[in-house]
Amino acid sequence: FDAIKADRAISINLERLNILAQETDTQQREIELKSTEAGRLKAEIRNIKESAKEQTAELHKQLSDHERSIMSYQFELRKEQSACEGKKSALSKMGIEMETLRQCLVEKDRLILSMEKKVA
């Protein structure tokens, strides 16, 4: 009778061991799948990081190009502004000269009138 109980206990333990072995195999497969997925995700993250670095470098280059363009435009605008100020100064001088000429003409006309009165 003890041998039957021992045999039955051994059979039960063997079944439990088989179940545990199957569960272990299943868990091992799940671990392998998760490990494979983790590796794939790591590779994807590396690719994303590399792409982000490249995009960041390109954006920095574009920003530098835009900054250079802005500085160039500002330089050109300063040149144009300086030229405009020169023209304004020249026009102002011409205005003063024209006023002086106008005054001279007025004075000439006055003198002519004055001489005509004396002659007449």
Helices and strands as residue ranges (DSSP letters): H 2-119
